[in-house]
Amino acid sequence: MGSLPAWLGDAVFYEIYPQSFQDSNGDGIGDIPGMIARLDYIRELGCNAIWVNPWYDSPFGDAGYDVRDYKKIAPRYGTNEDARRFFEEAHRRGMHVLIDLVPGHTSIDHAWFRASMRAERNEYSDRYVWTNSVWEGAGEAATLRGISDRNGSAVVNFFSHQPALNYGYAHPERAWQCPADSPAALATREAIKDVMRFWLDLGADGFRVDMAASLVKEDDAGHPANIRLWQDFRAFLEKEYPDCAMVSEWGVPKESIAGGFHMDFMLHFGPPAYTSLFRSEHPFFSREGKGDITVFLDAYSADLASTEGKGLICLPSGNHDMPRLARGRDMRDLKICFAFLLTMPGAPFLYYGDEIGMRYLEGLTSVEGGYDRTGSRSPMQWKKGSGFGFTSSATSYIPFDRRADAPTVAEQEGDETSLLHAVKELLALRRAHRALQSFGAFTPLYAEKGKYPFVYERAAEGERIVVALNPADREEEVPFPLTGKVLFCVGGVPEGGRMPACSACVLVK
């Protein structure tokens, strides 16, 4: 199914949530000209790739994941020409850009859905999944009913304003369910391929695909029907856009990479492996020291082996759907977290603001369908002041963290002991050492159930680098000496096999 684009070998991604990154026109909402103005910051941080959350025209019932027009930039963000300029400016700086592709559903305001609601048959009647009667549901799937003259109920993917596009059913049993290779399902694929062509021609380098395993409905265990669907997409890309990079929101690399994706995330839903690190009741990266690294490592090792070197596993610092990494941690704790995240195999993803320890804001009223996710979507805090350097407006669409010790880029840039400086240092190390990049070998050296620390080796081209992590607030030991030249350290250097409390160290042999 083709090979990975060469640039993924040392890729480090920065996730931009457009409405929260930089406002250039004073309306309190981020935009593309603001994103362009901050490209140098991202490059100087050490990231050479960007993932942009949905920027399409939308009624914003789900922060842009309810697309109204796939080929139009939302006016609040700018224009299609602004998007083209963003791609060009990123490329000029040696950076690549993935944009969010939302192929599973649209807004109820999308022209396709408006046409599909008509009682008379037309080319969009089967673009979405409709039952044959308004009185007929879709089993466990939620539906929209009584919204038009069409006699049927429309299946939705998540929120009630997100009707599901029709890619067919793996095992159709009802009259209104079509096979995944039916003309209607194949027409939906072709429509999304056309969307992909539009953005790749405009300058995108690839896509992060939302809910990638969910397109063909009622798929079997292992998602064979969805794998076949994405193999078709991969064949199209190999023929027309062989350099297009693809990362999936799937969470099972064995499946997604078989489908033709280059990268997959370990995520906060599904198995507890990723959440056991940072977001469980007793995460491994916590001062209480009650975590269990094997919950992560057993799953990660199996996932890594399943890729057979054909794809990458991505470990994000966070994203727009989960609480901030800083929740319950101080800056020293966060340095230890990043010592792990930025020295593991695969492609790291940094969520905007995590590099300065932006906090999860508790108890915010939901904005644009965020609900409890809203607290992780507050605007970037560039400097102290009423608009925090994000906006010239007195207000923003989500509140800022206005506590006296709220982190800002400006303050941390001037402090060599800051988290921002630690992240830059770690990314510079990753860039300088092939062993720390995407394909360097990974070997656990000490990872015992319920014990600390976690020690592993990265290796490439004859270089061996050891990473030792002790997030617990107590001294810990390993049964072998931790020796070598110190490349990075927080909390103190190991002595023999003894690691100081709340410490991390990167050593080259």
TIVEXSE-696301 format. One line per field, with one value per residue (C-alpha): chain; residue number from 1; residue in one letter; x, y, z. Coordinates in pm, whole numbers, plus 50000, padded with zeros to 5 digits. Each point is the difference from the previous one (the first is absolute). Example, Ala and Ser with C-alpha at 12.3 -4.5 7.8 and 13.67 -1.06 7.14 Angstrom:
! TIVEXSE-696301
chain	(A,A)
n	(1,2)
res	(A,S)
x	(51230,50137)
y	(49550,50344)
z	(50780,49934)
END
This chain:
! TIVEXSE-696301
chain	(A,A,A,A,A,A,A,A,A,A,A,A,A,A,A,A,A,A,A,A,A,A,A,A,A,A,A,A,A,A,A,A,A,A,A,A,A,A,A,A,A,A,A,A,A,A,A,A,A,A,A,A,A,A,A,A,A,A,A,A,A,A,A,A,A,A,A,A,A,A,A,A,A,A,A,A,A,A,A,A,A,A,A,A,A,A,A,A,A,A,A,A,A,A,A,A,A,A,A,A,A,A,A,A,A,A,A,A,A,A,A,A,A,A,A,A,A,A,A,A,A,A,A,A,A,A,A,A,A,A,A,A,A,A,A,A,A,A,A,A,A,A,A,A,A,A,A,A,A,A,A,A,A,A,A,A,A,A,A,A,A,A,A,A,A,A,A,A,A,A,A,A,A,A,A,A,A,A,A,A,A,A,A,A,A,A,A,A,A,A,A,A,A,A,A,A,A,A,A,A,A,A,A,A,A,A,A,A,A,A,A,A,A,A,A,A,A,A,A,A,A,A,A,A,A,A,A,A,A,A,A,A,A,A,A,A,A,A,A,A,A,A,A,A,A,A,A,A,A,A,A,A,A,A,A,A,A,A,A,A,A,A,A,A,A,A,A,A,A,A,A,A,A,A,A,A,A,A,A,A,A,A,A,A,A,A,A,A,A,A,A,A,A,A,A,A,A,A,A,A,A,A,A,A,A,A,A,A,A,A,A,A,A,A,A,A,A,A,A,A,A,A,A,A,A,A,A,A,A,A,A,A,A,A,A,A,A,A,A,A,A,A,A,A,A,A,A,A,A,A,A,A,A,A,A,A,A,A,A,A,A,A,A,A,A,A,A,A,A,A,A,A,A,A,A,A,A,A,A,A,A,A,A,A,A,A,A,A,A,A,A,A,A,A,A,A,A,A,A,A,A,A,A,A,A,A,A,A,A,A,A,A,A,A,A,A,A,A,A,A,A,A,A,A,A,A,A,A,A,A,A,A,A,A,A,A,A,A,A,A,A,A,A,A,A,A,A,A,A,A,A,A,A,A,A,A,A,A,A,A,A,A,A,A,A,A,A,A,A,A,A,A,A,A,A,A,A,A,A,A,A,A,A,A,A,A,A,A,A,A,A,A,A,A,A,A,A,A,A,A,A,A,A,A,A,A,A,A,A)
n	(1,2,3,4,5,6,7,8,9,10,11,12,13,14,15,16,17,18,19,20,21,22,23,24,25,26,27,28,29,30,31,32,33,34,35,36,37,38,39,40,41,42,43,44,45,46,47,48,49,50,51,52,53,54,55,56,57,58,59,60,61,62,63,64,65,66,67,68,69,70,71,72,73,74,75,76,77,78,79,80,81,82,83,84,85,86,87,88,89,90,91,92,93,94,95,96,97,98,99,100,101,102,103,104,105,106,107,108,109,110,111,112,113,114,115,116,117,118,119,120,121,122,123,124,125,126,127,128,129,130,131,132,133,134,135,136,137,138,139,140,141,142,143,144,145,146,147,148,149,150,151,152,153,154,155,156,157,158,159,160,161,162,163,164,165,166,167,168,169,170,171,172,173,174,175,176,177,178,179,180,181,182,183,184,185,186,187,188,189,190,191,192,193,194,195,196,197,198,199,200,201,202,203,204,205,206,207,208,209,210,211,212,213,214,215,216,217,218,219,220,221,222,223,224,225,226,227,228,229,230,231,232,233,234,235,236,237,238,239,240,241,242,243,244,245,246,247,248,249,250,251,252,253,254,255,256,257,258,259,260,261,262,263,264,265,266,267,268,269,270,271,272,273,274,275,276,277,278,279,280,281,282,283,284,285,286,287,288,289,290,291,292,293,294,295,296,297,298,299,300,301,302,303,304,305,306,307,308,309,310,311,312,313,314,315,316,317,318,319,320,321,322,323,324,325,326,327,328,329,330,331,332,333,334,335,336,337,338,339,340,341,342,343,344,345,346,347,348,349,350,351,352,353,354,355,356,357,358,359,360,361,362,363,364,365,366,367,368,369,370,371,372,373,374,375,376,377,378,379,380,381,382,383,384,385,386,387,388,389,390,391,392,393,394,395,396,397,398,399,400,401,402,403,404,405,406,407,408,409,410,411,412,413,414,415,416,417,418,419,420,421,422,423,424,425,426,427,428,429,430,431,432,433,434,435,436,437,438,439,440,441,442,443,444,445,446,447,448,449,450,451,452,453,454,455,456,457,458,459,460,461,462,463,464,465,466,467,468,469,470,471,472,473,474,475,476,477,478,479,480,481,482,483,484,485,486,487,488,489,490,491,492,493,494,495,496,497,498,499,500,501,502,503,504,505,506,507,508,509)
res	(M,G,S,L,P,A,W,L,G,D,A,V,F,Y,E,I,Y,P,Q,S,F,Q,D,S,N,G,D,G,I,G,D,I,P,G,M,I,A,R,L,D,Y,I,R,E,L,G,C,N,A,I,W,V,N,P,W,Y,D,S,P,F,G,D,A,G,Y,D,V,R,D,Y,K,K,I,A,P,R,Y,G,T,N,E,D,A,R,R,F,F,E,E,A,H,R,R,G,M,H,V,L,I,D,L,V,P,G,H,T,S,I,D,H,A,W,F,R,A,S,M,R,A,E,R,N,E,Y,S,D,R,Y,V,W,T,N,S,V,W,E,G,A,G,E,A,A,T,L,R,G,I,S,D,R,N,G,S,A,V,V,N,F,F,S,H,Q,P,A,L,N,Y,G,Y,A,H,P,E,R,A,W,Q,C,P,A,D,S,P,A,A,L,A,T,R,E,A,I,K,D,V,M,R,F,W,L,D,L,G,A,D,G,F,R,V,D,M,A,A,S,L,V,K,E,D,D,A,G,H,P,A,N,I,R,L,W,Q,D,F,R,A,F,L,E,K,E,Y,P,D,C,A,M,V,S,E,W,G,V,P,K,E,S,I,A,G,G,F,H,M,D,F,M,L,H,F,G,P,P,A,Y,T,S,L,F,R,S,E,H,P,F,F,S,R,E,G,K,G,D,I,T,V,F,L,D,A,Y,S,A,D,L,A,S,T,E,G,K,G,L,I,C,L,P,S,G,N,H,D,M,P,R,L,A,R,G,R,D,M,R,D,L,K,I,C,F,A,F,L,L,T,M,P,G,A,P,F,L,Y,Y,G,D,E,I,G,M,R,Y,L,E,G,L,T,S,V,E,G,G,Y,D,R,T,G,S,R,S,P,M,Q,W,K,K,G,S,G,F,G,F,T,S,S,A,T,S,Y,I,P,F,D,R,R,A,D,A,P,T,V,A,E,Q,E,G,D,E,T,S,L,L,H,A,V,K,E,L,L,A,L,R,R,A,H,R,A,L,Q,S,F,G,A,F,T,P,L,Y,A,E,K,G,K,Y,P,F,V,Y,E,R,A,A,E,G,E,R,I,V,V,A,L,N,P,A,D,R,E,E,E,V,P,F,P,L,T,G,K,V,L,F,C,V,G,G,V,P,E,G,G,R,M,P,A,C,S,A,C,V,L,V,K)
x	(50000,50292,50258,50008,50087,50366,49927,49813,50332,50065,49654,49877,49645,49839,49620,49835,49643,49927,49747,50235,50347,50031,49739,50119,49688,49879,49680,50113,50029,50323,50050,50236,50192,50067,50122,50237,50137,50095,50169,50345,49912,49903,50317,50222,49830,50135,49689,50025,49642,49653,49656,49720,49660,49699,49998,49714,49681,49775,49712,50241,49768,50304,50289,50026,49964,49653,50107,49771,50232,50311,50155,49957,50193,49769,49976,50094,50339,50059,49986,50120,50277,50106,50019,50215,50229,50019,50117,50254,50140,50028,50177,50235,50109,50053,49679,49722,49628,49727,49642,49709,49784,49651,49869,49741,49738,49911,49785,49627,50063,50224,49859,50024,49777,49754,49959,49973,49704,49786,49709,50086,50295,50320,50374,50039,49711,50240,50295,49889,49856,49618,49747,49697,49748,49992,49855,50298,50310,50351,50051,50246,50098,49845,49793,49845,49627,49728,50237,49882,49742,50213,49847,50293,50228,50360,50275,50235,50361,50015,49817,49649,50111,50264,49831,50211,50129,49920,50290,49773,49969,50237,49702,49685,49684,49730,49871,50147,50348,50227,50324,50335,50064,49661,49980,49870,50283,50263,49858,50060,50362,50047,49851,50254,50284,49898,50023,50346,50113,49880,50213,50305,49999,49973,50313,49915,50250,49744,49720,49918,49683,49721,49826,50179,49878,49632,49910,49868,49730,49966,50346,50137,50269,50325,49811,50068,49745,50146,50351,49894,49842,50322,50207,49793,50078,50369,50004,49848,50261,50291,49890,49929,50172,50270,50154,49674,50044,49711,49943,49686,49783,49967,50204,50090,50316,49978,49673,50059,50342,49861,49746,50277,50045,50357,49929,49751,49949,49995,49694,49790,49716,50011,50261,50140,50363,50035,49781,50205,50289,49838,49623,49891,49909,50362,50210,50361,50110,49891,50186,49787,50190,49707,50001,50091,50215,49925,49638,50139,50304,49828,49756,50259,50250,49731,49891,50359,50066,49677,50114,50293,50186,49736,49850,50031,49827,49932,50000,49833,50051,49626,49743,49676,49800,50179,50096,50327,50320,50059,49692,50129,50367,50255,50272,50255,49751,49932,50371,50011,49692,50163,50328,49792,49779,50288,50239,49763,49976,49744,49892,49930,49698,50004,49663,50027,50082,50113,50359,49944,49779,49667,49740,49669,49739,49745,49626,49971,49664,50008,50107,49935,49919,50307,49821,50267,50258,49958,50254,50275,49917,50066,50202,50379,50160,50286,50065,49844,49727,49627,50012,50311,50152,49731,49756,49962,49640,49898,49839,50063,49761,50131,50136,50371,50175,50019,50170,50310,50230,49840,50276,50091,50247,50166,50083,50131,50210,50190,50049,50259,49852,49652,49800,50017,50380,49993,49775,50228,50302,49838,49891,50350,50134,49749,50101,50372,49982,49857,49959,49730,49808,49702,50171,50272,49985,49815,50097,49860,50278,49803,49621,49857,49634,49903,50359,50208,50206,49946,50324,50036,50255,49977,50255,50093,50316,50213,49882,49831,49801,49846,49695,49924,49676,49895,49682,49943,50072,50251,50343,49997,50254,50072,50220,50268,50199,49864,50313,50099,50023,49701,49809,49698,49911,49731,49992,50355,50245,49979,50274,50069,49657,49833,49765,49900,49634,49810,50281,50076,50330,50112,50345,50207,50219)
y	(50000,50236,50137,50274,50352,50054,50309,49795,49855,50304,50157,50181,50134,50304,49998,50335,50051,50290,50189,49997,50068,50361,50264,50253,50215,50062,49795,49771,49694,49867,50001,49898,50330,49961,49646,50121,50265,49728,49754,50114,49926,49642,49949,50145,49774,49708,49877,49942,49892,50131,49849,50253,49919,50057,50342,49936,50204,49879,50103,49901,49777,49775,50244,49944,49623,50069,50099,50216,50032,49782,50231,50334,50150,50124,50379,50061,49841,50171,49886,49714,50231,50041,49620,49985,50262,49802,49692,50204,50172,49671,49838,50295,49923,49632,49894,49764,50043,49743,50122,49828,49793,49924,49731,49836,50270,50358,50274,49988,50327,49839,50030,49622,49941,50271,49828,49656,50118,50059,49764,49958,49781,50182,49936,50063,49786,49720,50216,49950,49701,50019,49742,49947,50140,50278,49741,49768,50044,49871,49760,50134,50291,50338,50165,50328,49979,50229,50262,50001,49872,49694,49692,49864,50037,50116,49822,50233,49941,50183,50327,50016,50263,49769,49766,49701,49979,49673,49760,49699,49717,49708,49762,50170,49842,50263,50132,50346,49872,49978,49799,50177,49940,50126,50292,50231,49915,50029,50338,50126,49883,50184,50318,49992,49923,50314,50196,49858,50098,50355,50051,49810,50213,50311,49897,49758,49720,49757,49939,49899,49797,50034,49680,49802,49654,50098,50058,49658,49924,49686,49875,49679,49974,50120,50238,49806,50200,50332,49873,49916,50345,50174,49777,50139,50354,49911,49861,50329,50201,49784,50061,50373,50134,49752,50247,50051,49907,49855,49963,49835,50048,49622,49886,49653,50028,49640,50087,50359,49936,49696,50244,50217,50263,50106,50085,49924,50150,49835,50174,50068,49772,49623,49799,50175,49997,50371,50124,49796,50237,50337,49991,49699,49991,49911,50098,49891,50362,50117,50088,49757,49715,49757,49948,49692,50051,49646,50095,50233,49801,49666,50162,50231,49720,49791,50300,50081,49642,49994,50292,49791,50322,50108,50280,50221,50010,50354,50096,50340,50233,50053,50123,50193,49705,49927,50189,50193,49818,50262,49897,49894,50060,50275,50111,49748,49717,50120,50000,49631,49933,50169,49815,49690,50133,50149,49704,49721,49850,50121,50356,50217,50233,50312,50160,50378,50150,49674,50114,50277,49794,50165,49879,49827,50259,49835,50060,50203,50025,49802,50189,49867,49648,49974,49912,49864,50038,50378,50038,49868,50239,50341,50248,49985,50219,50183,50278,50170,50253,50021,49798,49797,50083,49784,50278,50376,49947,50036,49656,49666,49728,49778,50161,50025,49865,50328,49872,50193,49709,49911,49885,50212,49958,50337,49925,49652,50115,50217,49722,49732,49774,50010,49716,50171,49990,49634,49911,50187,49821,49659,50070,50118,49671,49803,50188,49944,49625,49746,49758,50227,50046,49811,49676,49963,49661,49988,49756,50011,49949,50027,49993,49805,49970,50265,50118,50305,50119,49926,49960,49936,50015,50163,49899,50077,49999,49865,50265,49893,50243,49909,50182,49962,50138,50017,50209,49876,50228,49756,49870,49676,49744,49779,49687,50143,50324,50292,50134,50207,50360,50201,50155,50119,49995,50122,49939,49872,49757,49626,49860,49642,49844,50254,50260,50315,50067,50175,49971,49917,49949,49936,49841,49910,49691)
z	(50000,49949,50241,50259,49888,50093,50208,50259,50117,50220,50008,50312,49973,50158,50022,49926,50111,49760,50210,50301,49863,49882,49919,49742,49958,50356,49991,50284,49774,49853,49624,49720,49973,50373,49944,49730,50234,50252,49764,50106,50361,49911,49796,50272,50255,49800,49819,49627,49932,50085,50044,49954,50148,49769,49838,49759,49975,50280,50230,50282,50193,50056,49965,49623,49999,49859,49648,49789,49699,49963,49743,50175,50291,50275,49952,50362,49926,49666,49639,49784,49886,50363,50024,49689,50149,50326,49810,49805,50308,50187,49706,49971,50356,49926,50175,49891,50068,50062,50015,50169,49767,50132,49764,50223,50025,49913,50144,49939,49814,49737,49647,49959,50301,49905,49663,50160,50210,49691,49945,49632,49902,49905,49982,50376,50124,50091,50107,50363,50187,50006,50112,49776,50245,50255,50238,49952,50208,49937,50288,50253,49774,50075,49728,49893,49935,49875,49863,49638,49754,49934,50162,50193,50300,49948,50195,50189,50099,50331,50062,49857,49747,49846,49748,49900,49646,49826,49953,50027,50250,50042,50029,49870,50136,49945,49671,50057,50086,49698,49965,50032,49629,49882,49754,50275,50242,49727,49897,50355,49980,49673,50148,50286,49759,49815,50327,50061,49652,50059,50313,49876,49686,50218,50191,50283,50066,50131,50248,50354,49954,50255,50121,49729,50106,50005,49635,49896,50253,50216,49903,50149,50266,49847,49768,49676,49799,50111,49929,49643,49966,50104,49776,49714,50118,50029,49643,49879,50188,49883,49642,50020,50315,50109,50247,50191,50368,50197,50375,50135,50302,50031,50299,49866,49788,49880,49829,49892,49848,49816,49858,49859,50269,50079,50364,50274,50345,50339,50138,50306,49890,49957,50196,50311,49878,49917,50283,50249,49933,50069,50048,50205,50369,50081,49698,49974,49954,50343,50319,50201,49833,49979,49624,49801,49689,49878,49924,49735,49901,49935,49759,49846,49935,49830,49791,49907,49890,49799,49784,49870,49930,49746,50206,50305,50337,50118,50369,50043,50295,49974,49752,49976,50140,50329,50317,49982,50092,50270,50196,50342,49912,50057,49760,50129,49953,49646,49913,50095,49785,49702,50058,49928,49720,49800,50027,49897,49650,49749,49939,50308,49991,50218,50070,49985,50339,50159,49947,50256,50230,49919,50246,49961,50102,50224,49988,49680,49826,49678,49689,49649,50117,50221,50326,50239,49720,50004,50282,49769,49716,50156,49792,49985,50264,49833,50253,50301,49933,49941,49678,50086,49661,49841,49921,50014,50108,50362,49983,49833,49896,50285,50320,50077,50306,50192,50313,50100,49921,49666,49763,49697,49716,50063,50364,49924,49707,50245,50255,49919,50270,49847,49849,49661,50009,50106,49707,49760,50146,49962,49644,49911,50141,49797,49686,50066,50079,49755,50288,50146,49677,49857,49903,50264,50172,50332,50278,50354,50254,50324,50004,50292,50086,50255,50040,49917,49814,49628,49805,49627,49723,49658,49739,49638,49791,50285,50248,50324,50213,50336,50139,50372,50147,50364,50034,50358,50294,50150,49915,49800,49885,49701,50015,49773,49980,49795,49837,49699,49891,50120,49710,50199,50366,50235,50373,50037,49840,50088,50220,49908,49982,50230,49851,50191,50066,49719,49749,49639,49827,49640,49971,49694,50031)
END
